[in-house]
Amino acid sequence: MQIRAATPQDHDAIWCLLEPVFRAGDTYAVARDITRDDALTMWCELPKATFVVEDAGRIIGTYYIKTNQQGGGAHVCNCGYVTDSAAQGRGVASAMCAHSQDAARGLGYRAMQFNFVLATNTGAIRLWERAGFETVGRLPHAFDHPTAGLIDALVMFKWLDAGA
């Protein structure tokens, strides 16, 4: 497994990962009918950096890093991650999480915040907790899940800067 910066040549493979996740509508607060172009703009062009995980010449994961807030909050970043369903359980998400923290430090961020982790996404919550993230807030009934109805979203946070 190799994690590297995404290039425009990766867009088709990234879209193949994003489309089923966004269409399912059960992990990201993204319009289920988002277009390919809008999704790729959101994932690849607006963030500070976008990465892909490649294994045997195939892209099996992707993540982005972006500034969470401007001004006085610009030292905190936010990330989004997607793993190919066929590669789940192989440590791809864990590798992306670890890589993203190092990349964030390299970009000058001092903390990472996940703004909207759905309470039903228990696998992600366990992973983020194992990586040292704490739940610092809960947004009641913030997401209308396609099968579970109104569910809570968690705000999870981790200092990346040991001096903080």
Phi, psi and omega per residue, in radians:
M1 nan 2.298 3.103
Q2 -2.235 2.348 3.056
I3 -1.882 2.243 -3.101
R4 -2.504 2.870 3.077
A5 -1.098 2.428 3.087
A6 -1.280 2.615 3.070
T7 -2.161 2.880 3.075
P8 -0.991 -0.477 3.113
Q9 -1.188 -0.278 3.128
D10 -1.530 -0.118 -3.004
H11 -1.012 -0.709 3.130
D12 -1.083 -0.778 3.140
A13 -1.168 -0.678 3.099
I14 -1.101 -0.778 3.126
W15 -1.059 -0.658 3.109
C16 -1.094 -0.518 3.059
L17 -1.381 -0.758 -3.051
L18 -1.254 -0.721 -2.995
E19 -0.961 -0.916 -3.120
P20 -1.119 -0.587 3.125
V21 -1.172 -0.818 -3.128
F22 -1.200 -0.678 3.130
R23 -1.132 -0.613 3.131
A24 -1.138 -0.601 3.064
G25 1.187 0.411 -3.068
D26 -2.051 0.123 3.078
T27 -2.371 -0.440 -3.114
Y28 -2.097 2.469 3.055
A29 -1.475 1.212 -3.135
V30 -2.270 2.476 3.100
A31 -0.964 2.262 -3.093
R32 -1.101 -0.393 -3.138
D33 -1.801 0.380 3.136
I34 -0.950 2.480 3.120
T35 -1.380 2.805 3.092
R36 -0.986 -0.847 -3.096
D37 -1.074 -0.763 -3.138
D38 -1.168 -0.672 3.129
A39 -1.143 -0.759 -3.131
L40 -1.206 -0.602 3.045
T41 -1.089 -0.827 -3.138
M42 -1.071 -0.721 -3.005
W43 -1.520 -0.635 -2.965
C44 -1.943 -0.511 -3.019
E45 -1.764 -0.645 -3.094
L46 -1.374 -0.588 -3.140
P47 -1.179 2.889 3.057
K48 -1.196 -0.636 -3.133
A49 -2.706 2.593 3.064
T50 -2.314 2.426 -3.090
F51 -2.223 2.775 3.022
V52 -2.242 2.686 3.034
V53 -1.874 2.186 -3.104
E54 -2.047 2.394 3.096
D55 -2.447 2.131 -3.130
A56 0.925 0.718 3.095
G57 1.369 0.090 -3.106
R58 -2.062 2.374 3.103
I59 -1.434 2.128 -3.066
I60 -2.086 0.030 3.103
G61 -2.896 2.805 3.098
T62 -2.701 2.623 3.020
Y63 -2.625 2.796 3.062
Y64 -2.205 2.783 2.988
I65 -2.190 2.317 3.043
K66 -2.485 2.801 3.070
T67 -1.222 2.252 -3.070
N68 -1.276 -0.760 3.121
Q69 -2.430 2.842 3.126
Q70 -1.635 3.136 3.050
G71 1.010 -2.234 -3.085
G72 -1.143 -0.209 3.109
G73 -1.785 0.134 -3.021
A74 -1.257 -0.109 3.112
H75 -1.490 -0.045 3.138
V76 -1.889 2.266 3.111
C77 -1.880 2.947 3.096
N78 -2.291 2.576 3.107
C79 -2.325 2.724 2.978
G80 -2.286 2.487 -3.041
Y81 -2.317 2.490 3.007
V82 -2.448 2.315 3.073
T83 -2.011 2.423 3.043
D84 -0.983 2.307 -3.100
S85 -1.018 -0.558 3.131
A86 -1.249 -0.288 -3.110
A87 -1.824 0.032 -3.123
Q88 -1.138 2.537 -3.111
G89 1.523 0.072 -3.118
R90 -1.864 0.153 3.112
G91 1.494 0.196 -3.116
V92 -1.121 -0.844 -3.123
A93 -1.112 -0.711 3.102
S94 -1.080 -0.753 3.127
A95 -1.115 -0.726 3.116
M96 -1.137 -0.716 3.136
C97 -1.065 -0.821 3.130
A98 -1.117 -0.783 -3.134
H99 -1.095 -0.714 -3.089
S100 -1.139 -0.600 3.113
Q101 -1.183 -0.735 3.079
D102 -1.131 -0.765 3.131
A103 -1.096 -0.705 3.137
A104 -1.096 -0.775 3.085
R105 -1.035 -0.744 3.129
G106 -1.105 -0.485 3.103
L107 -1.524 0.003 3.081
G108 1.640 0.108 3.111
Y109 -1.345 2.576 -3.126
R110 -1.896 -0.198 -3.128
A111 -2.698 2.799 3.102
M112 -2.250 2.395 -3.132
Q113 -2.319 2.304 3.000
F114 -1.772 2.026 -2.965
N115 -1.388 -0.413 -2.884
F116 -2.685 1.160 3.113
V117 -1.555 2.023 -3.066
L118 -1.190 2.370 -3.088
A119 -1.037 -0.441 3.121
T120 -1.387 -0.211 -3.110
N121 -1.538 1.109 -3.005
T122 -1.121 -0.566 3.102
G123 -1.112 -0.773 3.113
A124 -1.147 -0.729 3.136
I125 -1.043 -0.794 3.109
R126 -1.057 -0.754 -3.141
L127 -1.094 -0.842 -3.111
W128 -1.104 -0.695 3.110
E129 -1.121 -0.744 3.088
R130 -1.067 -0.532 -3.141
A131 -1.462 0.032 3.065
G132 1.709 0.137 3.095
F133 -1.396 2.518 3.085
E134 -1.993 2.535 3.003
T135 -1.372 2.068 -3.106
V136 -1.919 -0.082 3.112
G137 -2.883 2.746 3.117
R138 -2.350 2.224 3.141
L139 -1.824 1.819 -3.051
P140 -1.146 2.332 3.042
H141 0.893 0.639 -3.038
A142 -1.413 -0.234 -3.057
F143 -2.330 2.323 3.087
D144 -1.646 1.637 -3.079
H145 -1.281 2.446 -3.064
P146 -1.100 -0.428 3.120
T147 -2.095 -0.502 -3.088
A148 -1.636 -0.109 -3.111
G149 1.341 -2.643 -3.094
L150 -1.269 2.135 -3.122
I151 -2.234 2.844 3.117
D152 -1.410 2.733 2.994
A153 -2.129 2.482 -3.130
L154 -1.786 2.583 2.955
V155 -1.850 2.137 -3.086
M156 -2.110 2.520 -2.949
F157 -2.499 2.573 3.041
K158 -2.609 2.302 2.985
W159 -1.290 2.318 3.069
L160 -1.745 -0.375 -3.087
D161 -1.614 1.952 -3.084
A162 -1.060 -0.373 -3.113
G163 -1.448 -0.038 -3.074
A164 -1.474 nan nan
